[in-house]
Amino acid sequence: MSSPSRKLKAILIIHWDRTGSRATVIDNLLKSGKYGSTLPTSIADQIPRMIRLSFSTEMLADPNNFVELSPLKDALGIPRPRFTFDIGRYVEGGLRHGFSVSKELFKIMGATVPADAKPLDNPATARMNWKTAAHIMGTCVMGDDPANSVVDGWGCAHDVSNLWIVGSSVFPTGATSNPTPR
């Protein structure tokens, strides 16, 4: 005798801490009035049927993306960073395609995608707002000329002696996964 089939609840996310996290499921159950003995049953009915699917894109180098010092300062008087950044049409196209393929996979699986797992249209920019993660890279340009780079080929800062910049900030570009091992 087979058990009755249950519909898979697909969660389209990059990390569990975004749409459809286990904590969100429990929080929503509590908000809907599930307490006492009904709570564990409801949790057991939803969380084991969640699936995580993610997709990644590569970022193209763009001279219009940069970090600069902001006129705003922190409590110590140190200028805050100000980021000027846009994913660009290439990355947006990759995200749209990944989302489309994901929806097709979920359809084949007979899964449902919660409304809050979908990217949102941003009328102000005519673009999509994606729930994604990012690894800031390339903010300390590596090169031989201090006039147009921050560090030399070994990662040593041009302007501060014995200051070595270690990490992805000196990478000129990166793949779609984390750039350095733990």
N, C-alpha and C positions, 0 to 999 in steps of 0.2 A: 504494500500500500504506500503510495507516494504522498508526501505532504502537499497541501495546496500551494500553488505558486504564489509568490508575493512579488509585487512590482518593485523593481530596483529603483531607488531614489538616487539619481545621478547628481553629482555635485561638480560643477565646472569651476575649479578654483586653481590657484597657484599654490597656496599654502592652506593648511587647515584653519589658520586664524582668520581667514576671510569668510566669504559666504559659505554657509553650511557646516561650520565647525561643530564638533561634538558639544562644545559649550553653548553654541547658539541653539542647537536642538534642545538641550536641557532647559535653557533660558526660555525658549518659546513654549515648551511644555508647561513650565511653571507659570508663565504668563497666561496660559490658556486654562489654568485651574487644576492641573494634574498634581496631586499631592498624595502622600501616603502610599498605599499599596499599588495604586494605579500608575505612579511615576516610574518605578523600575520596569514594569511591563511595557509602558509606552516608549521608554528609552530603548529597551531590547527590541522593540518593533521597528525602530528607525535607524539607529546608529549602525548596526551590523549590515544594513543594506545600502549604506552610503558608499559611493565609489569616487575616488579622486582622479580626475583627468586633467592634465595640464599640457600646454604646448609652449614652445619658446620661439623667439625670433632673434635674429642678429641685428645689432644696431650698426648703421653705417656712420662713418665719421661725418660730422657736420660742423663747419666753422661757426654756425649760428648758435650752437650749444656751447655754453661756457659757464664758468663760475667766477664771480668777482666779489670784491668786498662791498658789503652793503653800508649805507650811511647809518643804519641801525646798529647799536652796540649792545653787548650783553652787560650783565651786572658789573663786570670787571673793566668795562670800557673797551673791550676787544670787538672790532667790527665783526658782524655776523656774515656768513656767506650768503650770497644771492645767486640763485641758479636761474639761468635762462636755458630752457630745454623744451624741445618738441620731438616726438618720436618720428615724425616725418611720414610721408605717404607710403614709402616702401615697407616700413615696420607695420604701419596700420593695415596695409594690404595683407601682410603675413598673419596678423592677429585676426583679421576678418576671415581669412581662409581657414585658419586653425579652428576658429569658433564654428564655422560652417561644417567642417569635417567632424568636429566633436558632436554637433547636433545630429548628424547622420549616424554616427556610431551609437549615440544614445537611442536614436529611433530604432535601429536594428536590435538593440538590447531590450527594447520595450521599457526604457527608463523615462523618468520625468525629470525635467530641469526646473528647479524653482525660479520664479520670476526674478528674484534678486541676484541670481547667478549670471544673468545676462548683462553684457555691456550696456551702458546707458548713453542715449544720444545727448549731446551737449549742444543745445540750440545756439549758444553764444559763439561757438567755434565751428559748427556744422561738422563736428568730429565725434568720435565715440570716447567715452570714459571707460578705461579698462581697469579691472582689479588685478593688477600685476605687481611683480616685484622688480627691483632694479638693483644693479650693482654699479655704483658710480665709479667710473674708470677714466683714465686719461686726463685728469685735471692738473697733473704736474708733467708738462711736456719734457721729454728726454731729448737732449741734443748737445751739440758742441758749443753753440753760441748762446751766451747768457742773455742776449738781447731778445731771443725768441724761444728760449727754453728755460725750464726751472732746474733740471738736474742734468748731470753729465751721463755718459754711457754706463756708469757704475751705480747711478742712483744718488750721487753726492750733489747736494744743492750748490748751485753756482754762487749764491749770495751769502751763505752762512757756512763758514768752514766747519768741517767735521759733522755736518748734519746730513744724514742719509735718509732718503725717503724710500720706505719699503712698502710694497703692496701694489694694488691694482691701479693706483693713481698715476703710475708711470707707464702703464700699458698704453700703447697707441690705439689698440683695438682689442676686442675679445670675442670669444665664441659665446654660445648661448648658455653655458654652464658656469658655475663658480670658477673664478680664474686661478685660485690658489688652493692647495690642499690644507686641511686643518692641522 
